[in-house]
């Protein structure tokens, strides 16, 4: 089990980064943990938002659009104290995309 007091340094939206966030979401139970997870999801949302503005001709645009929206939904779940549901949402997203996307 991951330490929910650890904060994932989010500098991209790679599968590895998302899986680290998912693992910590699954372990998070305290208010402080939720604050950390919200910040991580905010970072994913911001990075994907920047990409959408700058990467309009990218082959992975559809993936990034979906991740941008999913990160927002997961953030709202965490804000409501539903970290496990947010983890499931992100895990289902990765499963549905086949983890075969190209990260710039």
C-alpha positions as CSV (number, residue, x, y, z in Angstrom):
1,X,0.0,0.0,0.0
2,X,1.2,3.5,-0.8
3,X,1.7,6.1,1.8
4,X,-1.2,8.6,1.4
5,X,0.8,11.3,2.9
6,X,3.2,11.2,-0.1
7,X,2.5,13.8,-2.8
8,X,2.9,12.8,-6.4
9,X,5.0,15.4,-8.3
10,X,2.8,15.9,-11.3
11,X,4.8,17.2,-14.3
12,X,3.0,15.2,-17.0
13,X,-0.1,13.1,-17.6
14,X,1.7,9.8,-18.3
15,X,0.3,6.4,-17.4
16,X,2.9,6.2,-14.6
17,X,1.8,9.5,-13.1
18,X,-1.9,8.6,-13.3
19,X,-1.3,5.1,-11.7
20,X,0.6,6.8,-8.8
21,X,-2.3,9.1,-8.2
22,X,-4.7,6.1,-8.4
23,X,-2.7,4.1,-5.8
24,X,-2.7,7.1,-3.4
25,X,-6.4,7.7,-4.0
26,X,-7.1,4.1,-2.9
27,X,-5.1,4.6,0.3
28,X,-6.4,8.1,1.2
29,X,-8.8,8.3,4.1
30,X,-8.0,11.5,5.9
31,X,-9.0,15.1,5.0
32,X,-5.3,16.0,4.6
33,X,-4.9,13.2,2.1
34,X,-7.9,14.4,0.1
35,X,-6.3,17.9,-0.1
36,X,-3.1,16.3,-1.6
37,X,-5.1,14.2,-4.1
38,X,-7.2,17.3,-5.2
39,X,-3.9,19.2,-5.8
40,X,-2.5,16.3,-7.9
41,X,-5.7,16.1,-9.9
42,X,-5.7,19.9,-10.4
43,X,-2.2,19.6,-11.8
44,X,-3.3,16.9,-14.3
45,X,-6.3,19.0,-15.2
46,X,-4.1,22.1,-15.7
47,X,-1.4,20.3,-17.8
48,X,-4.0,18.7,-20.0
49,X,-5.7,22.1,-20.4
50,X,-2.4,23.6,-21.5
51,X,-1.9,20.8,-23.9
52,X,-5.3,21.2,-25.4
53,X,-4.6,24.8,-26.2
54,X,-1.1,24.2,-27.6
55,X,-1.4,20.7,-29.1
56,X,-4.4,21.0,-31.4
57,X,-2.8,18.8,-34.1
58,X,-1.7,16.0,-31.9
59,X,-2.6,12.4,-32.5
60,X,-3.6,12.0,-28.9
61,X,-6.0,15.0,-28.7
62,X,-9.1,12.8,-28.1
63,X,-7.3,11.0,-25.2
64,X,-6.2,14.4,-23.7
65,X,-9.7,15.8,-24.0
66,X,-11.2,12.8,-22.2
67,X,-8.5,12.8,-19.5
68,X,-9.1,16.5,-18.9
69,X,-12.7,15.9,-18.3
70,X,-12.0,12.7,-16.2
71,X,-9.5,14.6,-14.0
72,X,-12.2,17.2,-13.3
73,X,-14.8,14.5,-12.4
74,X,-12.3,12.7,-10.2
75,X,-11.4,16.0,-8.4
76,X,-15.0,16.6,-7.6
77,X,-15.4,13.1,-6.2
78,X,-12.3,13.6,-4.0
79,X,-13.7,17.0,-2.9
80,X,-16.8,15.1,-1.7
81,X,-14.6,12.6,0.2
82,X,-15.1,9.8,-2.4
83,X,-11.5,9.0,-3.2
84,X,-12.1,5.4,-3.9
85,X,-14.7,6.3,-6.5
86,X,-12.2,8.8,-8.0
87,X,-9.6,6.0,-8.2
88,X,-12.1,3.7,-9.9
89,X,-13.0,6.4,-12.4
90,X,-9.4,7.0,-13.3
91,X,-8.6,3.3,-13.5
92,X,-11.6,2.7,-15.8
93,X,-10.4,5.6,-17.9
94,X,-7.0,4.0,-18.3
95,X,-8.5,0.6,-19.0
96,X,-10.8,2.0,-21.7
97,X,-8.0,3.8,-23.5
98,X,-5.8,0.7,-23.4
99,X,-2.9,2.7,-22.0
100,X,-1.7,2.9,-25.6
101,X,-1.9,6.7,-25.9
102,X,1.2,8.7,-26.9
103,X,2.3,11.2,-24.3
104,X,4.1,14.2,-25.8
